[in-house]
Amino acid sequence: MVSKYMSYAIIENKLQVQSNGIKNMKLIKHFRFMSCLVFLLILLSVTTVCNPSRPREVTFDQLFANPGSYNSKEIVLQGYYFSGFEIQVIAEGLKSSGYAEGHLIPEGKMLWVNGGIPIDVYNQLRQQSMMGPLERYGKVRITGKFEYGGQYGHLGGYSSQITPTQVELIHWAP
């Protein structure tokens, strides 16, 4: 026959086994959670290294304040594209030339646009021909490789250039 004390010992032993089982289950769940977390962190670091970050959007002021830090890097720059006789630039702005009513020319900081822009965007630009050859202009957002420190463009007249990989036309009214 089982004594009263033995019954308590058996019950206490069962409770202890159940308690250890619960502790073990909690440890297993914690281990699984930590393993998943470590795996996700490794995956995130690998995708960050394998996929370079998106191009950095910069202003003309940022770009020209320290052009060397952007050299040979892909950037995004918003400005005014202007194309005409011996000129193909993105500039900070456009202003009246003073030679013909409504005739605009680039002003402010500017850089050469190497290779031009895609024809589908080019064909959507505004046109003017008051001063002779056809000129095109418009507000754009250019993504491309920035280069600084050489002589670029027509007769090497520019100290920097951008080679576009993507060009977006931005609605604008002069």
C-alpha positions in Angstrom: 0.0 0.0 0.0 1.2 3.5 -0.8 1.7 5.7 2.2 0.5 9.3 2.4 4.1 10.6 2.3 4.9 8.5 -0.8 1.8 9.9 -2.6 3.0 13.5 -1.8 6.5 12.6 -3.1 5.0 11.2 -6.3 2.8 14.2 -6.9 5.7 16.6 -6.0 7.9 14.7 -8.4 5.3 14.9 -11.2 4.9 18.6 -10.6 8.7 19.1 -10.7 8.9 17.1 -14.0 6.0 19.2 -15.5 7.7 22.4 -14.2 11.0 21.4 -15.9 9.2 20.5 -19.1 7.6 24.0 -19.1 11.0 25.6 -18.5 12.5 23.5 -21.3 9.7 24.5 -23.6 10.3 28.2 -22.8 14.0 27.7 -23.5 13.3 26.0 -26.8 10.9 28.8 -27.8 13.5 31.4 -26.8 16.2 29.6 -28.7 14.0 29.4 -31.8 13.2 33.1 -31.6 16.8 34.1 -31.2 17.9 31.8 -34.1 15.3 33.4 -36.3 16.4 36.9 -35.2 20.1 36.1 -35.9 19.1 34.6 -39.3 17.1 37.8 -40.3 20.0 40.0 -39.2 22.5 38.0 -41.3 20.1 38.1 -44.3 19.6 41.9 -43.9 23.4 42.5 -43.8 24.0 40.3 -46.9 21.2 42.0 -48.9 22.6 45.4 -47.9 26.1 44.5 -49.1 24.9 42.8 -52.3 22.4 45.5 -53.2 24.1 48.9 -53.1 21.9 51.6 -51.6 19.8 53.8 -53.8 21.4 56.8 -55.4 21.6 59.8 -53.1 19.4 62.8 -53.9 21.4 66.0 -53.7 20.8 69.7 -54.3 23.1 71.9 -56.4 24.3 73.6 -53.3 25.3 70.2 -51.7 26.8 69.0 -54.9 29.0 72.0 -55.6 29.9 72.6 -51.9 31.8 69.3 -51.9 31.9 67.8 -55.4 34.8 65.4 -54.7 32.7 63.5 -52.2 30.2 62.6 -55.0 32.8 61.9 -57.7 32.1 58.6 -59.5 28.9 58.0 -57.5 25.3 57.7 -58.7 23.3 60.7 -57.6 19.8 62.1 -58.2 19.6 65.8 -59.1 16.6 68.0 -59.9 17.0 71.0 -62.1 16.5 72.5 -65.5 17.7 70.7 -68.6 18.7 73.0 -71.4 19.9 71.8 -74.9 20.9 74.0 -77.8 23.8 75.0 -80.0 26.9 73.6 -78.2 25.2 73.3 -74.9 23.6 70.4 -73.0 23.3 71.0 -69.3 21.3 70.7 -66.1 21.2 74.0 -64.3 19.8 75.5 -61.1 17.4 77.7 -63.0 16.5 79.5 -66.2 16.3 83.2 -66.8 15.4 85.6 -69.5 18.3 86.1 -72.0 17.3 89.7 -72.6 17.8 89.2 -76.4 14.3 88.2 -77.4 11.0 88.2 -75.6 10.4 85.0 -73.7 13.8 83.6 -74.6 15.3 81.6 -71.7 18.8 80.5 -70.9 20.3 78.5 -68.1 21.5 80.2 -64.9 23.3 79.4 -61.7 25.3 76.3 -61.0 25.3 73.8 -63.9 26.9 70.7 -65.1 27.3 69.0 -68.5 24.8 66.2 -69.3 27.0 63.5 -71.0 25.2 61.8 -73.8 22.0 63.8 -73.5 18.7 62.5 -72.3 16.3 59.8 -73.6 14.5 60.8 -76.8 11.1 60.2 -75.3 11.8 62.8 -72.6 13.6 65.1 -75.0 10.6 65.2 -77.3 8.4 66.4 -74.4 10.6 69.4 -73.6 9.5 73.0 -74.3 11.0 74.5 -77.5 12.3 77.9 -78.5 14.1 79.2 -81.6 14.0 83.0 -81.2 17.8 83.3 -81.4 18.4 80.9 -84.3 18.8 77.1 -83.7 16.1 75.1 -81.9 16.6 74.9 -78.1 14.8 72.7 -75.7 14.3 73.1 -72.0 12.3 71.7 -69.1 12.4 70.8 -65.4 13.9 67.3 -64.9 15.0 64.8 -62.3 18.2 63.1 -63.4 19.7 59.9 -61.9 23.2 59.2 -63.1 26.9 58.9 -62.5 28.5 62.2 -61.4 32.0 63.0 -62.4 34.1 65.9 -61.2 37.6 67.2 -61.7 38.1 67.0 -65.4 37.1 69.1 -68.4 33.7 68.1 -69.7 31.3 69.2 -72.4 31.8 71.6 -75.3 35.5 72.7 -75.4 36.0 71.3 -71.9 34.0 74.2 -70.4 32.6 72.4 -67.4 34.3 71.0 -64.4 31.6 68.3 -63.8 29.2 66.2 -65.6 26.4 63.6 -65.1 25.9 60.6 -67.3 22.1 59.9 -67.0 20.8 56.4 -66.3 17.2 57.7 -65.7 15.5 61.0 -66.5 12.1 62.1 -65.4 10.3 65.1 -66.7 8.7 67.3 -64.0 5.7 69.4 -64.7 6.6 73.0 -64.6 5.4 76.3 -66.1 7.9 79.1 -66.8 
